[in-house]
Amino acid sequence: MLGALETLNKGDLSEMAVAQDKGRFVYALDKRTPDLSETSPLYISTRDQIAQYTARQNGNEYLRELVERELAKSAPATP
């Protein structure tokens, strides 16, 4: 349903989307672009969420590599 919003203009009605046993329409009441300035509260919130996610992913990757290296040190020698 979210994809319909990208193609609709103000006042447009989407085609019916059927999922499971329900049909749904999307009506574009209004269409405005979000405030993408760096001082926008939504921009700041989204930037912070992305930064936290990236930090978690990088930390997890670093720990995974560290564990693999340490396990390799104690692995039995292969003939």
Distance bins in CASP14 RR format, pairs under 12 A and 6 or more apart:
PFRMAT RR
TARGET T0000
AUTHOR 0000-0000-0000
RMODE 2
METHOD distances of the structure
MODEL  1
1 7 0 0 0 0 0 1 0 0 0 0 0
1 8 0 0 0 0 0 1 0 0 0 0 0
1 14 1 0 0 1 0 0 0 0 0 0 0
1 15 0 0 0 0 0 1 0 0 0 0 0
1 16 0 0 0 0 0 1 0 0 0 0 0
1 17 1 0 1 0 0 0 0 0 0 0 0
1 18 0 0 0 0 0 1 0 0 0 0 0
1 19 0 0 0 0 1 0 0 0 0 0 0
1 22 0 0 0 0 0 1 0 0 0 0 0
1 23 0 0 0 0 1 0 0 0 0 0 0
1 24 1 0 0 1 0 0 0 0 0 0 0
1 25 0 0 0 0 1 0 0 0 0 0 0
1 26 1 0 1 0 0 0 0 0 0 0 0
1 27 0 0 0 0 0 1 0 0 0 0 0
1 28 0 0 0 0 0 1 0 0 0 0 0
2 8 0 0 0 0 0 1 0 0 0 0 0
2 14 0 0 0 0 0 1 0 0 0 0 0
2 17 0 0 0 0 0 1 0 0 0 0 0
2 24 0 0 0 0 0 1 0 0 0 0 0
2 26 0 0 0 0 1 0 0 0 0 0 0
3 14 0 0 0 0 1 0 0 0 0 0 0
3 15 0 0 0 0 0 1 0 0 0 0 0
3 17 0 0 0 0 1 0 0 0 0 0 0
3 26 0 0 0 0 1 0 0 0 0 0 0
3 28 0 0 0 0 0 1 0 0 0 0 0
4 12 0 0 0 0 1 0 0 0 0 0 0
4 13 0 0 0 0 1 0 0 0 0 0 0
4 14 1 1 0 0 0 0 0 0 0 0 0
4 15 1 0 0 1 0 0 0 0 0 0 0
4 16 0 0 0 0 0 1 0 0 0 0 0
4 17 1 0 0 1 0 0 0 0 0 0 0
4 24 0 0 0 0 1 0 0 0 0 0 0
4 25 0 0 0 0 1 0 0 0 0 0 0
4 26 1 0 1 0 0 0 0 0 0 0 0
4 27 0 0 0 0 1 0 0 0 0 0 0
4 28 0 0 0 0 1 0 0 0 0 0 0
5 11 0 0 0 0 0 1 0 0 0 0 0
5 12 0 0 0 0 1 0 0 0 0 0 0
5 13 0 0 0 0 0 1 0 0 0 0 0
5 14 0 0 0 0 1 0 0 0 0 0 0
5 17 0 0 0 0 0 1 0 0 0 0 0
5 25 0 0 0 0 0 1 0 0 0 0 0
5 26 1 0 0 1 0 0 0 0 0 0 0
5 27 0 0 0 0 0 1 0 0 0 0 0
5 28 1 0 0 1 0 0 0 0 0 0 0
5 29 0 0 0 0 0 1 0 0 0 0 0
5 30 0 0 0 0 0 1 0 0 0 0 0
5 31 0 0 0 0 1 0 0 0 0 0 0
5 32 0 0 0 0 0 1 0 0 0 0 0
6 12 0 0 0 0 0 1 0 0 0 0 0
6 14 0 0 0 0 0 1 0 0 0 0 0
6 26 0 0 0 0 0 1 0 0 0 0 0
6 28 0 0 0 0 0 1 0 0 0 0 0
6 31 0 0 0 0 0 1 0 0 0 0 0
7 13 0 0 0 0 0 1 0 0 0 0 0
7 14 1 0 0 1 0 0 0 0 0 0 0
7 15 0 0 0 0 1 0 0 0 0 0 0
7 26 0 0 0 0 1 0 0 0 0 0 0
7 28 0 0 0 0 1 0 0 0 0 0 0
7 31 0 0 0 0 0 1 0 0 0 0 0
8 14 1 0 0 1 0 0 0 0 0 0 0
8 15 0 0 0 0 0 1 0 0 0 0 0
8 25 0 0 0 0 0 1 0 0 0 0 0
8 26 1 0 0 1 0 0 0 0 0 0 0
8 27 0 0 0 0 1 0 0 0 0 0 0
8 28 1 1 0 0 0 0 0 0 0 0 0
8 29 0 0 0 0 1 0 0 0 0 0 0
8 30 0 0 0 0 0 1 0 0 0 0 0
8 31 1 0 0 1 0 0 0 0 0 0 0
9 26 0 0 0 0 0 1 0 0 0 0 0
9 27 0 0 0 0 0 1 0 0 0 0 0
9 28 1 0 0 1 0 0 0 0 0 0 0
9 29 0 0 0 0 0 1 0 0 0 0 0
9 30 0 0 0 0 0 1 0 0 0 0 0
9 31 1 0 0 1 0 0 0 0 0 0 0
9 32 0 0 0 0 0 1 0 0 0 0 0
10 27 0 0 0 0 0 1 0 0 0 0 0
10 28 1 0 1 0 0 0 0 0 0 0 0
10 29 1 0 0 1 0 0 0 0 0 0 0
10 30 1 0 1 0 0 0 0 0 0 0 0
10 31 1 0 1 0 0 0 0 0 0 0 0
10 32 0 0 0 0 1 0 0 0 0 0 0
11 25 0 0 0 0 0 1 0 0 0 0 0
11 26 0 0 0 0 0 1 0 0 0 0 0
11 27 1 0 0 1 0 0 0 0 0 0 0
11 28 1 0 1 0 0 0 0 0 0 0 0
11 29 1 0 0 1 0 0 0 0 0 0 0
11 30 0 0 0 0 1 0 0 0 0 0 0
11 31 0 0 0 0 1 0 0 0 0 0 0
12 25 0 0 0 0 0 1 0 0 0 0 0
12 26 0 0 0 0 1 0 0 0 0 0 0
12 27 1 0 0 1 0 0 0 0 0 0 0
12 28 1 0 1 0 0 0 0 0 0 0 0
12 29 0 0 0 0 0 1 0 0 0 0 0
12 30 0 0 0 0 0 1 0 0 0 0 0
12 31 0 0 0 0 1 0 0 0 0 0 0
13 24 0 0 0 0 0 1 0 0 0 0 0
13 25 1 0 1 0 0 0 0 0 0 0 0
13 26 1 0 0 1 0 0 0 0 0 0 0
13 27 1 0 1 0 0 0 0 0 0 0 0
13 28 1 0 0 1 0 0 0 0 0 0 0
13 29 0 0 0 0 0 1 0 0 0 0 0
14 23 0 0 0 0 0 1 0 0 0 0 0
14 24 0 0 0 0 1 0 0 0 0 0 0
14 25 1 0 1 0 0 0 0 0 0 0 0
14 26 1 0 1 0 0 0 0 0 0 0 0
14 27 1 0 0 1 0 0 0 0 0 0 0
14 28 0 0 0 0 1 0 0 0 0 0 0
15 23 0 0 0 0 0 1 0 0 0 0 0
15 24 0 0 0 0 0 1 0 0 0 0 0
15 25 1 0 0 1 0 0 0 0 0 0 0
15 26 0 0 0 0 1 0 0 0 0 0 0
15 27 0 0 0 0 0 1 0 0 0 0 0
16 22 0 0 0 0 1 0 0 0 0 0 0
16 23 1 0 1 0 0 0 0 0 0 0 0
16 24 1 0 0 1 0 0 0 0 0 0 0
16 25 1 0 1 0 0 0 0 0 0 0 0
16 26 0 0 0 0 1 0 0 0 0 0 0
16 27 0 0 0 0 0 1 0 0 0 0 0
17 23 1 0 0 1 0 0 0 0 0 0 0
17 24 1 0 1 0 0 0 0 0 0 0 0
17 25 1 0 0 1 0 0 0 0 0 0 0
17 26 1 0 0 1 0 0 0 0 0 0 0
18 24 1 0 0 1 0 0 0 0 0 0 0
18 25 0 0 0 0 0 1 0 0 0 0 0
33 40 0 0 0 0 0 1 0 0 0 0 0
33 42 0 0 0 0 0 1 0 0 0 0 0
34 40 1 0 0 1 0 0 0 0 0 0 0
34 41 0 0 0 0 0 1 0 0 0 0 0
34 42 1 0 0 1 0 0 0 0 0 0 0
34 43 0 0 0 0 1 0 0 0 0 0 0
34 45 0 0 0 0 0 1 0 0 0 0 0
34 46 0 0 0 0 1 0 0 0 0 0 0
35 41 0 0 0 0 1 0 0 0 0 0 0
35 42 1 0 0 1 0 0 0 0 0 0 0
35 43 1 0 0 1 0 0 0 0 0 0 0
35 44 0 0 0 0 0 1 0 0 0 0 0
35 45 0 0 0 0 0 1 0 0 0 0 0
35 46 0 0 0 0 0 1 0 0 0 0 0
36 42 0 0 0 0 1 0 0 0 0 0 0
36 43 1 0 0 1 0 0 0 0 0 0 0
36 44 0 0 0 0 0 1 0 0 0 0 0
36 46 0 0 0 0 1 0 0 0 0 0 0
36 47 0 0 0 0 0 1 0 0 0 0 0
37 43 1 0 0 1 0 0 0 0 0 0 0
37 44 0 0 0 0 1 0 0 0 0 0 0
37 47 0 0 0 0 0 1 0 0 0 0 0
38 44 1 0 0 1 0 0 0 0 0 0 0
38 46 0 0 0 0 0 1 0 0 0 0 0
38 47 0 0 0 0 1 0 0 0 0 0 0
39 47 0 0 0 0 0 1 0 0 0 0 0
40 46 0 0 0 0 1 0 0 0 0 0 0
40 47 0 0 0 0 1 0 0 0 0 0 0
41 47 0 0 0 0 0 1 0 0 0 0 0
41 48 0 0 0 0 0 1 0 0 0 0 0
42 48 0 0 0 0 0 1 0 0 0 0 0
42 49 0 0 0 0 0 1 0 0 0 0 0
43 49 0 0 0 0 0 1 0 0 0 0 0
43 50 0 0 0 0 0 1 0 0 0 0 0
44 50 0 0 0 0 0 1 0 0 0 0 0
44 51 0 0 0 0 0 1 0 0 0 0 0
45 51 0 0 0 0 0 1 0 0 0 0 0
45 52 0 0 0 0 0 1 0 0 0 0 0
46 52 0 0 0 0 0 1 0 0 0 0 0
46 53 0 0 0 0 0 1 0 0 0 0 0
47 53 0 0 0 0 0 1 0 0 0 0 0
47 54 0 0 0 0 0 1 0 0 0 0 0
48 54 0 0 0 0 0 1 0 0 0 0 0
48 55 0 0 0 0 0 1 0 0 0 0 0
49 55 0 0 0 0 0 1 0 0 0 0 0
49 56 0 0 0 0 0 1 0 0 0 0 0
50 56 0 0 0 0 0 1 0 0 0 0 0
50 57 0 0 0 0 0 1 0 0 0 0 0
51 57 0 0 0 0 0 1 0 0 0 0 0
51 58 0 0 0 0 0 1 0 0 0 0 0
52 58 0 0 0 0 0 1 0 0 0 0 0
52 59 0 0 0 0 0 1 0 0 0 0 0
53 59 0 0 0 0 0 1 0 0 0 0 0
53 60 0 0 0 0 0 1 0 0 0 0 0
54 60 0 0 0 0 0 1 0 0 0 0 0
54 61 0 0 0 0 0 1 0 0 0 0 0
55 61 0 0 0 0 0 1 0 0 0 0 0
55 62 0 0 0 0 0 1 0 0 0 0 0
56 62 0 0 0 0 0 1 0 0 0 0 0
56 63 0 0 0 0 0 1 0 0 0 0 0
57 63 0 0 0 0 0 1 0 0 0 0 0
57 64 0 0 0 0 0 1 0 0 0 0 0
58 64 0 0 0 0 0 1 0 0 0 0 0
58 65 0 0 0 0 0 1 0 0 0 0 0
59 65 0 0 0 0 1 0 0 0 0 0 0
59 66 0 0 0 0 1 0 0 0 0 0 0
59 67 0 0 0 0 0 1 0 0 0 0 0
60 66 0 0 0 0 0 1 0 0 0 0 0
60 67 0 0 0 0 0 1 0 0 0 0 0
61 67 0 0 0 0 0 1 0 0 0 0 0
61 68 0 0 0 0 0 1 0 0 0 0 0
62 68 0 0 0 0 0 1 0 0 0 0 0
62 69 0 0 0 0 0 1 0 0 0 0 0
63 69 0 0 0 0 0 1 0 0 0 0 0
63 70 0 0 0 0 0 1 0 0 0 0 0
64 70 0 0 0 0 0 1 0 0 0 0 0
64 71 0 0 0 0 0 1 0 0 0 0 0
65 71 0 0 0 0 0 1 0 0 0 0 0
65 72 0 0 0 0 0 1 0 0 0 0 0
66 72 0 0 0 0 0 1 0 0 0 0 0
66 73 0 0 0 0 0 1 0 0 0 0 0
67 73 0 0 0 0 0 1 0 0 0 0 0
67 74 0 0 0 0 0 1 0 0 0 0 0
68 74 0 0 0 0 0 1 0 0 0 0 0
68 75 0 0 0 0 0 1 0 0 0 0 0
69 75 0 0 0 0 0 1 0 0 0 0 0
72 78 0 0 0 0 0 1 0 0 0 0 0
END
